[in-house]
Amino acid sequence: MKRKMFGALLTGLLTVGVAVTGAQTKGATKATATLGTVKIARNVLADGKPLAAGSYTLRVSDEMPAPVVGQSADEARWVEFLQGTTVKGREMATVLSKDALKQMAKKDSSPVPTDVRVEMLKGEDQIMRVWFNHAGVQYLIHLTVAK
């Protein structure tokens, strides 16, 4: 049951990522939180645009994506990938509260607070998941590995 819920969440996230368009990565937006740093080991696509392998600081943008039917406005946020002060890319993140996480994840499967986990998900398409735990709020970012 939990796997089906997570699969549906991932499918919804990918659908939302395709449906929301028009944002530019050149201009920095106002940040609401810096999640931390992450090392992306492979070239990926973020918001459909190439993002080179490297180390990035991730921050939550104040720009809110349009909510999808059945989703509240606070369940998705744009996260920017920065090197220095330059925004190199961005991707939509699924935001999970503690209660939502309890419904879909195994106990102790999420990163500890202020930690990050980078994982390759199994399946036909190569998807890299970047999972931040920031002050007890989970940010799940799914990136497609560039071919």
C-alpha atoms as one frame of an Amber mdcrd trajectory, in Angstrom:
protein
   0.000   0.000   0.000   2.782   2.417   0.943   4.663   1.623  -2.269   1.535
   2.316  -4.320   1.085   5.666  -2.518   4.725   6.577  -3.138   4.448   5.489
  -6.777   1.358   7.677  -7.194   3.169  10.581  -5.521   6.172  10.164  -7.826
   3.925   9.959 -10.897   2.087  13.100  -9.769   5.363  14.901  -9.171   6.653
  14.052 -12.620   3.347  15.148 -14.152   3.474  18.429 -12.246   7.085  18.937
 -13.337   6.023  18.637 -16.959   2.884  20.764 -16.555   4.479  23.783 -14.889
   6.471  25.873 -17.357   7.750  29.336 -18.063  10.175  29.937 -15.196  13.634
  31.286 -15.911  16.747  30.271 -13.967  18.863  33.321 -14.820  17.413  35.694
 -12.256  17.654  34.725  -8.640  14.474  34.818  -6.635  14.065  35.577  -2.987
  14.907  32.499  -0.937  12.825  31.304   1.966  15.271  28.647   3.207  18.674
  27.261   2.351  18.443  23.496   2.517  22.175  22.791   2.394  24.660  21.481
  -0.124  24.481  18.436  -2.349  26.891  16.743  -4.719  25.246  15.623  -7.955
  27.488  12.899  -9.385  25.936  12.764 -12.868  24.616  15.179 -15.451  20.856
  15.503 -14.949  17.866  17.469 -16.187  16.343  19.997 -13.801  13.050  21.509
 -14.988  13.811  19.935 -18.381  17.136  21.779 -18.715  20.663  20.348 -18.384
  22.307  20.587 -14.967  25.965  19.543 -14.894  27.391  17.206 -12.290  28.892
  19.135  -9.381  28.318  20.554  -5.930  25.347  22.847  -5.388  23.751  24.819
  -2.601  20.001  24.229  -2.630  17.540  26.846  -1.551  13.779  27.031  -1.551
  12.430  29.770  -3.800   9.607  32.034  -2.716   7.977  31.390  -6.101   5.101
  28.951  -5.645   4.023  26.583  -8.418   0.345  26.449  -9.262  -1.251  23.685
  -7.164  -2.484  20.590  -8.932  -6.030  19.341  -8.353  -6.062  17.487  -5.032
  -2.846  19.104  -3.829  -2.525  22.008  -1.417  -0.310  24.970  -2.312   2.299
  24.078   0.313   2.960  20.538  -1.008   5.262  21.673  -3.828   7.996  24.313
  -3.987  10.643  25.354  -6.471  14.168  24.561  -5.297  17.118  26.364  -6.884
  20.560  24.827  -7.512  23.251  27.444  -6.913  26.988  27.578  -7.446  28.251
  30.643  -5.650  25.509  33.208  -6.171  24.499  31.959  -9.627  21.345  29.912
 -10.084  22.340  27.042 -12.378  18.950  25.345 -12.427  15.796  24.606 -10.527
  13.347  21.796 -10.006  10.056  21.353  -8.260  10.229  19.568  -4.926   7.492
  17.638  -3.197   7.193  18.912   0.371   6.177  16.399   3.016   5.186  17.271
   6.560   5.918  14.845   9.394   2.342  13.534   9.219   2.479  12.943   5.461
   5.845  11.213   5.797   4.452   8.814   8.422   1.768   7.702   5.966   4.121
   6.766   3.161   7.635   5.996   4.399   9.145   3.287   6.537  10.148   4.364
  10.015  13.662   5.838  10.048  13.870   5.805   6.230  14.101   9.573   5.870
  17.320  11.524   6.393  17.950  12.918   9.857  17.388  16.704  10.259  19.843
  18.844   8.249  20.919  15.763   6.266  20.627  14.930   2.575  20.303  11.634
   0.764  20.967  11.158  -2.959  19.620   7.910  -4.429  19.111   6.365  -7.830
  15.560   5.011  -8.074  14.875   1.676  -9.743  12.894   1.567 -12.952  13.150
   2.028 -16.697  14.021   5.703 -16.553  17.016   6.696 -14.497  15.721   9.025
 -11.823  17.927  10.550  -9.152  16.154  11.507  -5.932  17.628  14.229  -3.742
  15.996  14.083  -0.310  16.562  16.876   2.216  15.273  16.955   5.771  15.151
  20.622   6.731  13.827  21.299  10.240  11.637  18.185  10.072  10.149  19.067
   6.675  11.078  16.677   3.863  11.941  18.001   0.387  11.961  15.337  -2.351
  13.532  16.446  -5.630  13.451  14.079  -8.620  15.936  14.643 -11.446  16.135
  12.702 -14.712  19.637  11.485 -15.524  20.779  13.036 -18.809  21.466  10.594
 -21.626
